């Protein structure tokens, strides 16, 4: 395949260069956005974990108080 015109030689050089540059930009954007999304997911999961842990701890404190209060009440009712 002989290319005689300067325009076709220039296009043969320029098109692969542009395509390679676009692929590089797309790859960079993909990796960057994937990292941002993973960081955001990690932060949200940490917040949810802290919220659930706090809720469970609150319920355990209430149950612990009931566990301390109930035997005393039962012994008062049983002795009277």
Secondary structure, DSSP 8 states (H G I E B T S, - for coil): ----SHHHHHHHHHHHHHHHHHHHHHHHHHHHHHHHHHHHHHHHHHHHHHHHHHHHHHHHHHHHHHHHHHHHHHHHHHH-
